[in-house]
Amino acid sequence: MNSSDVTIFVIVAFALALIVLMSRNNIPPKFKRGLALFSLIMVVVAFILIIMSFFP
């Protein structure tokens, strides 16, 4: 995987998590749990990709 792809994914994952946290009062309760779970999964994958990028 290209390092620029990983960088873009990490930025998008953290941006989504930040948006979900900042607008948690405006998100309908129906979508809140799914969106939070999806955001959490993306952040975990981003951390895994960051750790994997340290090893060749």
C-alpha positions, 0 to 999 in steps of 0.5 A: 500500500502506498504511503500517500494512501495510508496518510489520506485514510488516516486523515479521513478516519480522524476527521470522521471521528472528530465530526461525529464527536462534535455533532453528536447532538445533531445526529439522529439517534437512529444513525448515531450508534452505527456512525459511531461504530463505523468511525471507531472501526476506521480509527482502529484500522488507521492506528493499525496502518500507522503501526504497520508503516513503521515496519518494512 
